[in-house]
């Protein structure tokens, strides 16, 4: 038994018709930011359920509220209308029970800590013993192919390696839900392809639920089991696409007709969102 | 290979020739001695470097010997002839100084491979610089016969330091080891704790910071006599002045530093459901360290000034400020300069130690890791 296990929610989870427990269940979700220029509707009427083990991408132009939606799930923003449950709890309760790991747009590693100590950061805060910490650091760094870099400082690593270290940090405390906010947005395409593959392998091995914000259509189609297409002003969901690609996905799946068909539908969805506005 | 003629060498040779002509014109026996040997040495060293084009280290050694040998000859020759130096003396001195300049230039262009050599070079160059400040000071003050009361030569100050070591040490103990250190530790500590408190409690942030601003504006000259009334003549009253001086820079810098961590990092700590104190110790304080050390460095010099000035307003018969104010009254200017030298040395050492600790603590900061 470790400290994390005791944080797991009670087994009485709400269950969907398919019998799979909902990790995220949002209904009529809305969020209005009060800015100096008056209120801004960031999210409007969002209905969404995410089941366990799904890989859901949120895609849309900037300002469509995809990051805001992720931050609402993470309890970094409070919705102003509607309801949202994470693991059957309010987002705040879920956050306090460390229900999710969050990967930001930048690695946000602490420069005064080594890579190993950065991965240890959440474990220290959660009061996990030193021996257990060492074991988890070893395991998660191996998972993101960073074994051997424990003693390096973040600024001695490339951007892609830094982002992998930040993923290791989000994985270290074994939350079942991984929230990723354009984690590869700042990286070049070669590194991004490589990390996408690694992320899929990691997802297959750990069976986590992943919510992934991106503005790249190929990335969304390649990674996801489901794609949530969003559009701006007000931020809302315009289409939800189930992808039927096999779970095993080599990079060249992106040339297959199935892949291109899904990508075309995502593009149509994005276009529809824009024409609504014009 | 075309022999190049560095302009310092050219000027030095010109100075030697002009100096030689002028020295011929002066009456024999008048003015300082050793001008001829000095001119000769400068000329030899200058000409010698021109023959060793590709060997910068040999050049530097020859220049060093030429410059400092000539300076030594001139300084020993001026003894007994204070105030009688003519143009040839100054031209010989300029020649030697130009050689030293060339020497530093040659050394600065060296690209040593080993880190030890690099460190040695980093030490030698400023030392030559500092030595020439003293040499020029000594030569001009004695050559021109500037009155001792206006500006004593460095040799007289050094002599005074040698003679009065016991008094200087007692003053150093009283002022630096007692008043400055105690005041610095209490002042910086209080500023730091006040900053944390102001961060933790909104009412303090709203109420304390404006009052802290006022404390910074307090004129130290006005406060010092009051501190003497409160805490007596001995060092605690000086420490109190230092506390007042160092408190505010620490408070302000720490408050600013605590908000230096990024939004993303703070959101990250929030996703871990991290409380106030873990976030403070694991994120916000490390991020604030460059700011805190900034305050520590500012305060290291402020503290010394504060303690010395505070001693002008009543003190037992020991202390650097006391010594300066009384010896000035007795026209013992060399003692005043000796105290100033000790204060400068102590201040530099204090600052240096704080800067070294800073390098060790904020090794990760781009300004230190150089990236």
Interface residues (C-beta under 8 A of the other chain):
Chain A: X74 X75 X76 X95 X96 X97 X98 X100 X101 X102 X104 X105 X106 X108 X110 X111 X112 X121 X122 X124 X125 X126 X153 X155
Chain B: X262 X264 X265 X267 X268 X269 X270 X271 X272 X273 X274 X278 X282 X283 X286 X289 X362 X363 X364 X365 X366 X369 X371
